[in-house]
Amino acid sequence: MAQLLILTSAQDQDVLPALGLLNHRARALPAEAASLVNAPSCDLIFIDARRDLVGAKALCKILSTTGSPAPVLLVLTEGGLPAVNADWGVADVVLAEAGPAEVDARIRLALDRHTADATSSKIQTSGVTIDEASYSAKVHGRPLDLTFKEFELLRFLATHPSRVFTREQLLSEVWGYDYFGGTRTVDVHVRRLRAKLGDSESLIGTVRNVGYRFNVFEDGQ
């Protein structure tokens, strides 16, 4: 059973009649940006676009830009289908007249895809968890307060475990070809990153006269 949030401007709030025949919990709120501020947590969001395509698109864009934690499904009449494209940032569309089997299938598939996308955006190795979607990282469950470049350096090394990179290679891959600073920048960032990770050499190892590598330990040890 999923927790659903329905954003609608309809007076009767009977946006998707088939939902009443399904075992999901649904709550309706006005289709306004202000409703998103204190909206309850949910697994999936329905946006009613039957009467106001412009307003519905604006809400979709807000949710897409702010990184909605839940997938968004758009409820439409058949006449509104030609107006929808990838710019709306929705997971799927469903016609208001859809039957319960179709609605349930679209909910299930949207949730499955959302879970798969969230999983694929995370890197987990040696006790380190890197969430590329939210630009956050943890070590053994402890959040790390990283700068943008520290995060990028950690992500790059963790996605190439055990491989040794020279300072010049790291400058190129993390800072870019147009960076004019010296390799000392890499050493400084590695030192700061090690301090935040909580150990000096175990996760990011030094290969003498070559560069650095991300060490892999079994079971995150």
Rosetta constraint file for C-alpha pairs under 8 A:
AtomPair CA 1 CA 23 HARMONIC 5.92 0.50
AtomPair CA 1 CA 24 HARMONIC 4.92 0.50
AtomPair CA 1 CA 25 HARMONIC 7.16 0.50
AtomPair CA 2 CA 24 HARMONIC 5.16 0.50
AtomPair CA 2 CA 25 HARMONIC 6.32 0.50
AtomPair CA 2 CA 42 HARMONIC 7.81 0.50
AtomPair CA 2 CA 43 HARMONIC 6.01 0.50
AtomPair CA 2 CA 44 HARMONIC 7.54 0.50
AtomPair CA 3 CA 24 HARMONIC 6.34 0.50
AtomPair CA 3 CA 25 HARMONIC 5.07 0.50
AtomPair CA 3 CA 26 HARMONIC 6.11 0.50
AtomPair CA 3 CA 41 HARMONIC 7.99 0.50
AtomPair CA 3 CA 42 HARMONIC 4.96 0.50
AtomPair CA 3 CA 43 HARMONIC 5.18 0.50
AtomPair CA 3 CA 44 HARMONIC 6.75 0.50
AtomPair CA 4 CA 24 HARMONIC 7.13 0.50
AtomPair CA 4 CA 25 HARMONIC 5.94 0.50
AtomPair CA 4 CA 26 HARMONIC 4.52 0.50
AtomPair CA 4 CA 27 HARMONIC 6.34 0.50
AtomPair CA 4 CA 42 HARMONIC 5.58 0.50
AtomPair CA 4 CA 43 HARMONIC 5.98 0.50
AtomPair CA 4 CA 44 HARMONIC 5.14 0.50
AtomPair CA 4 CA 45 HARMONIC 5.84 0.50
AtomPair CA 4 CA 46 HARMONIC 7.31 0.50
AtomPair CA 5 CA 26 HARMONIC 5.73 0.50
AtomPair CA 5 CA 27 HARMONIC 5.09 0.50
AtomPair CA 5 CA 28 HARMONIC 5.95 0.50
AtomPair CA 5 CA 29 HARMONIC 7.43 0.50
AtomPair CA 5 CA 40 HARMONIC 7.96 0.50
AtomPair CA 5 CA 42 HARMONIC 6.22 0.50
AtomPair CA 5 CA 43 HARMONIC 7.98 0.50
AtomPair CA 5 CA 44 HARMONIC 6.39 0.50
AtomPair CA 5 CA 45 HARMONIC 4.76 0.50
AtomPair CA 5 CA 46 HARMONIC 6.09 0.50
AtomPair CA 6 CA 26 HARMONIC 6.91 0.50
AtomPair CA 6 CA 27 HARMONIC 5.97 0.50
AtomPair CA 6 CA 28 HARMONIC 4.51 0.50
AtomPair CA 6 CA 29 HARMONIC 6.14 0.50
AtomPair CA 6 CA 45 HARMONIC 5.87 0.50
AtomPair CA 6 CA 46 HARMONIC 4.65 0.50
AtomPair CA 6 CA 47 HARMONIC 5.94 0.50
AtomPair CA 6 CA 48 HARMONIC 7.33 0.50
AtomPair CA 7 CA 28 HARMONIC 5.87 0.50
AtomPair CA 7 CA 29 HARMONIC 5.06 0.50
AtomPair CA 7 CA 30 HARMONIC 5.49 0.50
AtomPair CA 7 CA 31 HARMONIC 4.45 0.50
AtomPair CA 7 CA 32 HARMONIC 7.61 0.50
AtomPair CA 7 CA 45 HARMONIC 7.48 0.50
AtomPair CA 7 CA 46 HARMONIC 6.16 0.50
AtomPair CA 7 CA 47 HARMONIC 4.88 0.50
AtomPair CA 7 CA 48 HARMONIC 6.05 0.50
AtomPair CA 8 CA 13 HARMONIC 6.60 0.50
AtomPair CA 8 CA 15 HARMONIC 7.31 0.50
AtomPair CA 8 CA 28 HARMONIC 6.94 0.50
AtomPair CA 8 CA 29 HARMONIC 6.41 0.50
AtomPair CA 8 CA 30 HARMONIC 5.28 0.50
AtomPair CA 8 CA 31 HARMONIC 4.54 0.50
AtomPair CA 8 CA 47 HARMONIC 6.29 0.50
AtomPair CA 8 CA 48 HARMONIC 4.89 0.50
AtomPair CA 8 CA 49 HARMONIC 7.80 0.50
AtomPair CA 9 CA 13 HARMONIC 7.54 0.50
AtomPair CA 9 CA 30 HARMONIC 5.69 0.50
AtomPair CA 9 CA 31 HARMONIC 5.32 0.50
AtomPair CA 9 CA 48 HARMONIC 7.23 0.50
AtomPair CA 9 CA 51 HARMONIC 7.95 0.50
AtomPair CA 10 CA 14 HARMONIC 7.57 0.50
AtomPair CA 10 CA 15 HARMONIC 7.38 0.50
AtomPair CA 10 CA 51 HARMONIC 7.94 0.50
AtomPair CA 13 CA 28 HARMONIC 6.99 0.50
AtomPair CA 15 CA 48 HARMONIC 6.67 0.50
AtomPair CA 15 CA 75 HARMONIC 7.61 0.50
AtomPair CA 15 CA 96 HARMONIC 6.68 0.50
AtomPair CA 16 CA 20 HARMONIC 7.98 0.50
AtomPair CA 16 CA 75 HARMONIC 7.56 0.50
AtomPair CA 16 CA 96 HARMONIC 5.24 0.50
AtomPair CA 16 CA 97 HARMONIC 7.15 0.50
AtomPair CA 16 CA 98 HARMONIC 7.82 0.50
AtomPair CA 17 CA 21 HARMONIC 7.77 0.50
AtomPair CA 17 CA 96 HARMONIC 7.48 0.50
AtomPair CA 17 CA 97 HARMONIC 7.54 0.50
AtomPair CA 18 CA 22 HARMONIC 6.99 0.50
AtomPair CA 18 CA 97 HARMONIC 7.83 0.50
AtomPair CA 18 CA 98 HARMONIC 6.90 0.50
AtomPair CA 18 CA 99 HARMONIC 5.56 0.50
AtomPair CA 18 CA 100 HARMONIC 4.68 0.50
AtomPair CA 18 CA 103 HARMONIC 7.06 0.50
AtomPair CA 19 CA 23 HARMONIC 7.95 0.50
AtomPair CA 19 CA 24 HARMONIC 7.30 0.50
AtomPair CA 19 CA 100 HARMONIC 6.58 0.50
AtomPair CA 19 CA 103 HARMONIC 7.42 0.50
AtomPair CA 21 CA 100 HARMONIC 6.48 0.50
AtomPair CA 22 CA 100 HARMONIC 6.64 0.50
AtomPair CA 22 CA 104 HARMONIC 7.34 0.50
AtomPair CA 29 CA 35 HARMONIC 6.59 0.50
AtomPair CA 30 CA 35 HARMONIC 6.40 0.50
AtomPair CA 31 CA 35 HARMONIC 7.03 0.50
AtomPair CA 31 CA 47 HARMONIC 7.38 0.50
AtomPair CA 31 CA 48 HARMONIC 7.60 0.50
AtomPair CA 31 CA 55 HARMONIC 7.91 0.50
AtomPair CA 31 CA 56 HARMONIC 7.53 0.50
AtomPair CA 31 CA 59 HARMONIC 7.63 0.50
AtomPair CA 32 CA 36 HARMONIC 7.43 0.50
AtomPair CA 32 CA 59 HARMONIC 7.25 0.50
AtomPair CA 33 CA 37 HARMONIC 7.45 0.50
AtomPair CA 33 CA 59 HARMONIC 6.48 0.50
AtomPair CA 33 CA 62 HARMONIC 7.81 0.50
AtomPair CA 34 CA 38 HARMONIC 7.92 0.50
AtomPair CA 35 CA 39 HARMONIC 5.92 0.50
AtomPair CA 42 CA 70 HARMONIC 6.83 0.50
AtomPair CA 43 CA 70 HARMONIC 5.47 0.50
AtomPair CA 43 CA 71 HARMONIC 7.43 0.50
AtomPair CA 43 CA 111 HARMONIC 7.52 0.50
AtomPair CA 44 CA 70 HARMONIC 5.01 0.50
AtomPair CA 44 CA 71 HARMONIC 5.23 0.50
AtomPair CA 44 CA 72 HARMONIC 6.09 0.50
AtomPair CA 44 CA 73 HARMONIC 7.55 0.50
AtomPair CA 44 CA 107 HARMONIC 7.68 0.50
AtomPair CA 44 CA 111 HARMONIC 7.38 0.50
AtomPair CA 45 CA 70 HARMONIC 6.53 0.50
AtomPair CA 45 CA 71 HARMONIC 6.26 0.50
AtomPair CA 45 CA 72 HARMONIC 4.76 0.50
AtomPair CA 45 CA 73 HARMONIC 6.14 0.50
AtomPair CA 46 CA 72 HARMONIC 5.86 0.50
AtomPair CA 46 CA 73 HARMONIC 4.85 0.50
AtomPair CA 46 CA 74 HARMONIC 5.76 0.50
AtomPair CA 46 CA 75 HARMONIC 6.70 0.50
AtomPair CA 47 CA 56 HARMONIC 6.53 0.50
AtomPair CA 47 CA 59 HARMONIC 7.93 0.50
AtomPair CA 47 CA 60 HARMONIC 7.77 0.50
AtomPair CA 47 CA 72 HARMONIC 7.18 0.50
AtomPair CA 47 CA 73 HARMONIC 6.35 0.50
AtomPair CA 47 CA 74 HARMONIC 5.02 0.50
AtomPair CA 47 CA 75 HARMONIC 6.02 0.50
AtomPair CA 48 CA 52 HARMONIC 7.93 0.50
AtomPair CA 48 CA 56 HARMONIC 6.71 0.50
AtomPair CA 48 CA 74 HARMONIC 6.27 0.50
AtomPair CA 48 CA 75 HARMONIC 4.96 0.50
AtomPair CA 48 CA 76 HARMONIC 6.85 0.50
AtomPair CA 49 CA 53 HARMONIC 5.05 0.50
AtomPair CA 49 CA 55 HARMONIC 7.76 0.50
AtomPair CA 49 CA 56 HARMONIC 5.24 0.50
AtomPair CA 49 CA 57 HARMONIC 7.94 0.50
AtomPair CA 49 CA 74 HARMONIC 6.58 0.50
AtomPair CA 49 CA 75 HARMONIC 5.64 0.50
AtomPair CA 49 CA 76 HARMONIC 5.34 0.50
AtomPair CA 49 CA 77 HARMONIC 7.93 0.50
AtomPair CA 49 CA 80 HARMONIC 7.87 0.50
AtomPair CA 50 CA 75 HARMONIC 6.60 0.50
AtomPair CA 50 CA 76 HARMONIC 4.82 0.50
AtomPair CA 50 CA 77 HARMONIC 5.54 0.50
AtomPair CA 50 CA 80 HARMONIC 7.20 0.50
AtomPair CA 50 CA 96 HARMONIC 7.88 0.50
AtomPair CA 52 CA 56 HARMONIC 6.09 0.50
AtomPair CA 53 CA 57 HARMONIC 6.02 0.50
AtomPair CA 53 CA 80 HARMONIC 7.47 0.50
AtomPair CA 54 CA 58 HARMONIC 6.33 0.50
AtomPair CA 55 CA 59 HARMONIC 6.41 0.50
AtomPair CA 56 CA 60 HARMONIC 6.23 0.50
AtomPair CA 57 CA 61 HARMONIC 6.14 0.50
AtomPair CA 57 CA 88 HARMONIC 6.08 0.50
AtomPair CA 58 CA 62 HARMONIC 6.29 0.50
AtomPair CA 59 CA 63 HARMONIC 6.29 0.50
AtomPair CA 60 CA 64 HARMONIC 6.05 0.50
AtomPair CA 60 CA 72 HARMONIC 7.63 0.50
AtomPair CA 60 CA 88 HARMONIC 5.85 0.50
AtomPair CA 60 CA 89 HARMONIC 6.47 0.50
AtomPair CA 60 CA 90 HARMONIC 6.80 0.50
AtomPair CA 61 CA 65 HARMONIC 5.91 0.50
AtomPair CA 61 CA 87 HARMONIC 7.93 0.50
AtomPair CA 61 CA 88 HARMONIC 6.06 0.50
AtomPair CA 61 CA 89 HARMONIC 6.68 0.50
AtomPair CA 62 CA 66 HARMONIC 6.05 0.50
AtomPair CA 63 CA 67 HARMONIC 5.97 0.50
AtomPair CA 63 CA 68 HARMONIC 5.07 0.50
AtomPair CA 64 CA 68 HARMONIC 6.10 0.50
AtomPair CA 64 CA 88 HARMONIC 7.90 0.50
AtomPair CA 64 CA 89 HARMONIC 5.71 0.50
AtomPair CA 64 CA 90 HARMONIC 7.74 0.50
AtomPair CA 70 CA 114 HARMONIC 7.62 0.50
AtomPair CA 71 CA 90 HARMONIC 7.13 0.50
AtomPair CA 71 CA 91 HARMONIC 5.86 0.50
AtomPair CA 71 CA 110 HARMONIC 6.60 0.50
AtomPair CA 71 CA 111 HARMONIC 6.97 0.50
AtomPair CA 71 CA 114 HARMONIC 6.44 0.50
AtomPair CA 72 CA 90 HARMONIC 5.13 0.50
AtomPair CA 72 CA 91 HARMONIC 5.45 0.50
AtomPair CA 72 CA 92 HARMONIC 7.11 0.50
AtomPair CA 73 CA 90 HARMONIC 5.92 0.50
AtomPair CA 73 CA 91 HARMONIC 5.74 0.50
AtomPair CA 73 CA 92 HARMONIC 5.02 0.50
AtomPair CA 73 CA 93 HARMONIC 5.41 0.50
AtomPair CA 73 CA 94 HARMONIC 7.09 0.50
AtomPair CA 74 CA 90 HARMONIC 6.88 0.50
AtomPair CA 74 CA 92 HARMONIC 6.44 0.50
AtomPair CA 74 CA 93 HARMONIC 4.59 0.50
AtomPair CA 74 CA 94 HARMONIC 6.17 0.50
AtomPair CA 75 CA 93 HARMONIC 5.99 0.50
AtomPair CA 75 CA 94 HARMONIC 5.12 0.50
AtomPair CA 75 CA 95 HARMONIC 5.66 0.50
AtomPair CA 75 CA 96 HARMONIC 5.78 0.50
AtomPair CA 76 CA 80 HARMONIC 5.84 0.50
AtomPair CA 76 CA 81 HARMONIC 6.80 0.50
AtomPair CA 76 CA 93 HARMONIC 7.10 0.50
AtomPair CA 76 CA 94 HARMONIC 6.28 0.50
AtomPair CA 76 CA 95 HARMONIC 4.95 0.50
AtomPair CA 76 CA 96 HARMONIC 5.77 0.50
AtomPair CA 77 CA 81 HARMONIC 7.08 0.50
AtomPair CA 77 CA 95 HARMONIC 5.54 0.50
AtomPair CA 77 CA 96 HARMONIC 5.99 0.50
AtomPair CA 77 CA 97 HARMONIC 7.80 0.50
AtomPair CA 78 CA 95 HARMONIC 6.56 0.50
AtomPair CA 80 CA 84 HARMONIC 7.33 0.50
AtomPair CA 84 CA 88 HARMONIC 6.70 0.50
AtomPair CA 86 CA 90 HARMONIC 7.46 0.50
AtomPair CA 91 CA 110 HARMONIC 6.31 0.50
AtomPair CA 92 CA 106 HARMONIC 7.49 0.50
AtomPair CA 92 CA 110 HARMONIC 7.18 0.50
AtomPair CA 94 CA 98 HARMONIC 6.84 0.50
AtomPair CA 94 CA 103 HARMONIC 7.16 0.50
AtomPair CA 94 CA 106 HARMONIC 7.71 0.50
AtomPair CA 98 CA 102 HARMONIC 6.25 0.50
AtomPair CA 98 CA 103 HARMONIC 6.38 0.50
AtomPair CA 99 CA 103 HARMONIC 6.28 0.50
AtomPair CA 100 CA 104 HARMONIC 5.94 0.50
AtomPair CA 101 CA 105 HARMONIC 6.15 0.50
AtomPair CA 102 CA 106 HARMONIC 6.20 0.50
AtomPair CA 103 CA 107 HARMONIC 6.22 0.50
AtomPair CA 104 CA 108 HARMONIC 6.14 0.50
AtomPair CA 105 CA 109 HARMONIC 6.06 0.50
AtomPair CA 106 CA 110 HARMONIC 5.97 0.50
AtomPair CA 107 CA 111 HARMONIC 6.20 0.50
AtomPair CA 108 CA 112 HARMONIC 6.16 0.50
AtomPair CA 109 CA 113 HARMONIC 6.10 0.50
AtomPair CA 110 CA 114 HARMONIC 6.09 0.50
AtomPair CA 111 CA 115 HARMONIC 6.14 0.50
AtomPair CA 112 CA 116 HARMONIC 6.18 0.50
AtomPair CA 113 CA 117 HARMONIC 6.08 0.50
AtomPair CA 114 CA 118 HARMONIC 6.17 0.50
AtomPair CA 115 CA 119 HARMONIC 6.20 0.50
AtomPair CA 116 CA 120 HARMONIC 6.13 0.50
AtomPair CA 117 CA 121 HARMONIC 6.30 0.50
AtomPair CA 118 CA 122 HARMONIC 6.96 0.50
AtomPair CA 118 CA 133 HARMONIC 7.67 0.50
AtomPair CA 121 CA 131 HARMONIC 5.96 0.50
AtomPair CA 121 CA 132 HARMONIC 5.30 0.50
AtomPair CA 121 CA 133 HARMONIC 5.94 0.50
AtomPair CA 122 CA 129 HARMONIC 6.78 0.50
AtomPair CA 122 CA 130 HARMONIC 5.45 0.50
AtomPair CA 122 CA 131 HARMONIC 4.49 0.50
AtomPair CA 122 CA 132 HARMONIC 6.02 0.50
AtomPair CA 122 CA 133 HARMONIC 7.77 0.50
AtomPair CA 123 CA 128 HARMONIC 7.80 0.50
AtomPair CA 123 CA 129 HARMONIC 5.61 0.50
AtomPair CA 123 CA 130 HARMONIC 4.93 0.50
AtomPair CA 123 CA 131 HARMONIC 6.53 0.50
AtomPair CA 123 CA 132 HARMONIC 7.83 0.50
AtomPair CA 123 CA 158 HARMONIC 7.67 0.50
AtomPair CA 123 CA 159 HARMONIC 7.42 0.50
AtomPair CA 124 CA 128 HARMONIC 5.63 0.50
AtomPair CA 124 CA 129 HARMONIC 4.47 0.50
AtomPair CA 124 CA 130 HARMONIC 6.41 0.50
AtomPair CA 125 CA 129 HARMONIC 6.65 0.50
AtomPair CA 125 CA 158 HARMONIC 7.29 0.50
AtomPair CA 125 CA 216 HARMONIC 6.95 0.50
AtomPair CA 125 CA 217 HARMONIC 7.84 0.50
AtomPair CA 125 CA 220 HARMONIC 6.50 0.50
AtomPair CA 126 CA 203 HARMONIC 7.68 0.50
AtomPair CA 126 CA 215 HARMONIC 7.76 0.50
AtomPair CA 126 CA 216 HARMONIC 5.51 0.50
AtomPair CA 126 CA 217 HARMONIC 5.10 0.50
AtomPair CA 126 CA 218 HARMONIC 6.72 0.50
AtomPair CA 126 CA 219 HARMONIC 6.78 0.50
AtomPair CA 126 CA 220 HARMONIC 3.77 0.50
AtomPair CA 126 CA 221 HARMONIC 6.27 0.50
AtomPair CA 127 CA 139 HARMONIC 5.55 0.50
AtomPair CA 127 CA 140 HARMONIC 4.96 0.50
AtomPair CA 127 CA 141 HARMONIC 7.92 0.50
AtomPair CA 127 CA 219 HARMONIC 7.59 0.50
AtomPair CA 127 CA 220 HARMONIC 4.12 0.50
AtomPair CA 127 CA 221 HARMONIC 6.84 0.50
AtomPair CA 128 CA 137 HARMONIC 7.19 0.50
AtomPair CA 128 CA 138 HARMONIC 5.70 0.50
AtomPair CA 128 CA 139 HARMONIC 4.41 0.50
AtomPair CA 128 CA 140 HARMONIC 6.26 0.50
AtomPair CA 128 CA 141 HARMONIC 7.97 0.50
AtomPair CA 128 CA 220 HARMONIC 7.62 0.50
AtomPair CA 129 CA 137 HARMONIC 5.54 0.50
AtomPair CA 129 CA 138 HARMONIC 5.14 0.50
AtomPair CA 129 CA 139 HARMONIC 6.33 0.50
AtomPair CA 129 CA 140 HARMONIC 7.90 0.50
AtomPair CA 129 CA 141 HARMONIC 7.84 0.50
AtomPair CA 130 CA 135 HARMONIC 7.53 0.50
AtomPair CA 130 CA 136 HARMONIC 6.10 0.50
AtomPair CA 130 CA 137 HARMONIC 4.38 0.50
AtomPair CA 130 CA 138 HARMONIC 6.56 0.50
AtomPair CA 130 CA 155 HARMONIC 6.92 0.50
AtomPair CA 131 CA 135 HARMONIC 5.74 0.50
AtomPair CA 131 CA 136 HARMONIC 5.33 0.50
AtomPair CA 131 CA 137 HARMONIC 6.01 0.50
AtomPair CA 132 CA 136 HARMONIC 6.92 0.50
AtomPair CA 135 CA 151 HARMONIC 7.33 0.50
AtomPair CA 136 CA 143 HARMONIC 7.66 0.50
AtomPair CA 136 CA 144 HARMONIC 7.33 0.50
AtomPair CA 136 CA 146 HARMONIC 7.89 0.50
AtomPair CA 136 CA 151 HARMONIC 7.64 0.50
AtomPair CA 137 CA 143 HARMONIC 6.03 0.50
AtomPair CA 137 CA 144 HARMONIC 5.59 0.50
AtomPair CA 137 CA 146 HARMONIC 7.95 0.50
AtomPair CA 137 CA 151 HARMONIC 7.61 0.50
AtomPair CA 138 CA 142 HARMONIC 5.04 0.50
AtomPair CA 138 CA 143 HARMONIC 4.28 0.50
AtomPair CA 138 CA 144 HARMONIC 5.31 0.50
AtomPair CA 139 CA 143 HARMONIC 6.62 0.50
AtomPair CA 139 CA 144 HARMONIC 7.06 0.50
AtomPair CA 139 CA 197 HARMONIC 6.66 0.50
AtomPair CA 140 CA 220 HARMONIC 7.94 0.50
AtomPair CA 144 CA 196 HARMONIC 6.72 0.50
AtomPair CA 144 CA 197 HARMONIC 7.43 0.50
AtomPair CA 145 CA 196 HARMONIC 7.58 0.50
AtomPair CA 146 CA 150 HARMONIC 5.62 0.50
AtomPair CA 146 CA 151 HARMONIC 5.74 0.50
AtomPair CA 146 CA 193 HARMONIC 7.83 0.50
AtomPair CA 146 CA 196 HARMONIC 7.95 0.50
AtomPair CA 147 CA 151 HARMONIC 6.14 0.50
AtomPair CA 148 CA 152 HARMONIC 6.22 0.50
AtomPair CA 149 CA 153 HARMONIC 5.98 0.50
AtomPair CA 149 CA 174 HARMONIC 7.42 0.50
AtomPair CA 149 CA 175 HARMONIC 7.75 0.50
AtomPair CA 149 CA 189 HARMONIC 7.89 0.50
AtomPair CA 150 CA 154 HARMONIC 6.12 0.50
AtomPair CA 150 CA 189 HARMONIC 6.32 0.50
AtomPair CA 150 CA 190 HARMONIC 7.88 0.50
AtomPair CA 150 CA 193 HARMONIC 6.29 0.50
AtomPair CA 151 CA 155 HARMONIC 6.02 0.50
AtomPair CA 152 CA 156 HARMONIC 6.04 0.50
AtomPair CA 152 CA 174 HARMONIC 6.33 0.50
AtomPair CA 153 CA 157 HARMONIC 6.22 0.50
AtomPair CA 153 CA 170 HARMONIC 7.82 0.50
AtomPair CA 153 CA 174 HARMONIC 6.11 0.50
AtomPair CA 154 CA 158 HARMONIC 5.96 0.50
AtomPair CA 154 CA 193 HARMONIC 7.71 0.50
AtomPair CA 155 CA 159 HARMONIC 6.09 0.50
AtomPair CA 156 CA 160 HARMONIC 6.58 0.50
AtomPair CA 156 CA 173 HARMONIC 7.99 0.50
AtomPair CA 156 CA 174 HARMONIC 7.33 0.50
AtomPair CA 157 CA 161 HARMONIC 6.33 0.50
AtomPair CA 157 CA 213 HARMONIC 6.53 0.50
AtomPair CA 157 CA 214 HARMONIC 5.47 0.50
AtomPair CA 158 CA 214 HARMONIC 5.91 0.50
AtomPair CA 160 CA 214 HARMONIC 7.32 0.50
AtomPair CA 161 CA 213 HARMONIC 7.01 0.50
AtomPair CA 161 CA 214 HARMONIC 5.12 0.50
AtomPair CA 161 CA 215 HARMONIC 6.21 0.50
AtomPair CA 161 CA 216 HARMONIC 6.36 0.50
AtomPair CA 162 CA 213 HARMONIC 5.65 0.50
AtomPair CA 162 CA 214 HARMONIC 5.35 0.50
AtomPair CA 162 CA 215 HARMONIC 5.31 0.50
AtomPair CA 162 CA 216 HARMONIC 6.57 0.50
AtomPair CA 163 CA 213 HARMONIC 5.58 0.50
AtomPair CA 163 CA 214 HARMONIC 7.03 0.50
AtomPair CA 164 CA 207 HARMONIC 7.38 0.50
AtomPair CA 164 CA 210 HARMONIC 7.63 0.50
AtomPair CA 164 CA 211 HARMONIC 6.40 0.50
AtomPair CA 164 CA 212 HARMONIC 5.52 0.50
AtomPair CA 164 CA 213 HARMONIC 4.60 0.50
AtomPair CA 164 CA 214 HARMONIC 7.83 0.50
AtomPair CA 165 CA 169 HARMONIC 5.92 0.50
AtomPair CA 165 CA 170 HARMONIC 6.41 0.50
AtomPair CA 165 CA 210 HARMONIC 7.32 0.50
AtomPair CA 165 CA 211 HARMONIC 5.42 0.50
AtomPair CA 165 CA 212 HARMONIC 5.51 0.50
AtomPair CA 165 CA 213 HARMONIC 6.29 0.50
AtomPair CA 166 CA 170 HARMONIC 6.38 0.50
AtomPair CA 166 CA 210 HARMONIC 5.52 0.50
AtomPair CA 166 CA 211 HARMONIC 4.26 0.50
AtomPair CA 166 CA 212 HARMONIC 6.57 0.50
AtomPair CA 167 CA 171 HARMONIC 6.15 0.50
AtomPair CA 167 CA 183 HARMONIC 5.71 0.50
AtomPair CA 167 CA 186 HARMONIC 6.25 0.50
AtomPair CA 167 CA 187 HARMONIC 7.95 0.50
AtomPair CA 167 CA 210 HARMONIC 7.85 0.50
AtomPair CA 167 CA 211 HARMONIC 5.68 0.50
AtomPair CA 167 CA 212 HARMONIC 7.55 0.50
AtomPair CA 168 CA 172 HARMONIC 6.27 0.50
AtomPair CA 168 CA 183 HARMONIC 6.42 0.50
AtomPair CA 169 CA 173 HARMONIC 6.11 0.50
AtomPair CA 170 CA 174 HARMONIC 5.66 0.50
AtomPair CA 170 CA 175 HARMONIC 7.42 0.50
AtomPair CA 170 CA 186 HARMONIC 7.23 0.50
AtomPair CA 171 CA 175 HARMONIC 5.03 0.50
AtomPair CA 171 CA 176 HARMONIC 6.34 0.50
AtomPair CA 171 CA 177 HARMONIC 7.59 0.50
AtomPair CA 171 CA 179 HARMONIC 7.55 0.50
AtomPair CA 171 CA 183 HARMONIC 6.97 0.50
AtomPair CA 171 CA 186 HARMONIC 6.88 0.50
AtomPair CA 172 CA 176 HARMONIC 4.57 0.50
AtomPair CA 172 CA 177 HARMONIC 5.09 0.50
AtomPair CA 172 CA 179 HARMONIC 7.82 0.50
AtomPair CA 173 CA 177 HARMONIC 7.76 0.50
AtomPair CA 175 CA 179 HARMONIC 6.03 0.50
AtomPair CA 181 CA 185 HARMONIC 6.92 0.50
AtomPair CA 183 CA 187 HARMONIC 7.01 0.50
AtomPair CA 184 CA 188 HARMONIC 6.33 0.50
AtomPair CA 185 CA 189 HARMONIC 6.29 0.50
AtomPair CA 186 CA 190 HARMONIC 6.08 0.50
AtomPair CA 187 CA 191 HARMONIC 6.12 0.50
AtomPair CA 188 CA 192 HARMONIC 6.32 0.50
AtomPair CA 189 CA 193 HARMONIC 5.95 0.50
AtomPair CA 190 CA 194 HARMONIC 6.04 0.50
AtomPair CA 190 CA 204 HARMONIC 7.73 0.50
AtomPair CA 191 CA 195 HARMONIC 6.34 0.50
AtomPair CA 191 CA 200 HARMONIC 7.74 0.50
AtomPair CA 192 CA 196 HARMONIC 6.37 0.50
AtomPair CA 193 CA 197 HARMONIC 6.13 0.50
AtomPair CA 194 CA 198 HARMONIC 6.23 0.50
AtomPair CA 194 CA 199 HARMONIC 5.75 0.50
AtomPair CA 194 CA 200 HARMONIC 5.27 0.50
AtomPair CA 194 CA 201 HARMONIC 7.31 0.50
AtomPair CA 194 CA 203 HARMONIC 7.82 0.50
AtomPair CA 194 CA 204 HARMONIC 6.97 0.50
AtomPair CA 195 CA 199 HARMONIC 6.20 0.50
AtomPair CA 195 CA 200 HARMONIC 6.59 0.50
AtomPair CA 199 CA 203 HARMONIC 7.46 0.50
AtomPair CA 200 CA 204 HARMONIC 7.62 0.50
AtomPair CA 201 CA 205 HARMONIC 4.98 0.50
AtomPair CA 201 CA 206 HARMONIC 7.09 0.50
AtomPair CA 202 CA 215 HARMONIC 6.86 0.50
AtomPair CA 203 CA 214 HARMONIC 5.74 0.50
AtomPair CA 203 CA 215 HARMONIC 5.09 0.50
AtomPair CA 203 CA 216 HARMONIC 7.29 0.50
AtomPair CA 204 CA 212 HARMONIC 6.65 0.50
AtomPair CA 204 CA 213 HARMONIC 5.69 0.50
AtomPair CA 204 CA 214 HARMONIC 4.71 0.50
AtomPair CA 204 CA 215 HARMONIC 6.07 0.50
AtomPair CA 205 CA 212 HARMONIC 5.63 0.50
AtomPair CA 205 CA 213 HARMONIC 5.36 0.50
AtomPair CA 205 CA 214 HARMONIC 6.23 0.50
AtomPair CA 205 CA 215 HARMONIC 6.45 0.50
AtomPair CA 206 CA 210 HARMONIC 7.99 0.50
AtomPair CA 206 CA 211 HARMONIC 5.96 0.50
AtomPair CA 206 CA 212 HARMONIC 4.68 0.50
AtomPair CA 206 CA 213 HARMONIC 6.62 0.50
AtomPair CA 207 CA 211 HARMONIC 5.27 0.50
AtomPair CA 207 CA 212 HARMONIC 5.70 0.50
AtomPair CA 207 CA 213 HARMONIC 7.37 0.50
AtomPair CA 216 CA 220 HARMONIC 7.94 0.50
AtomPair CA 217 CA 221 HARMONIC 5.42 0.50
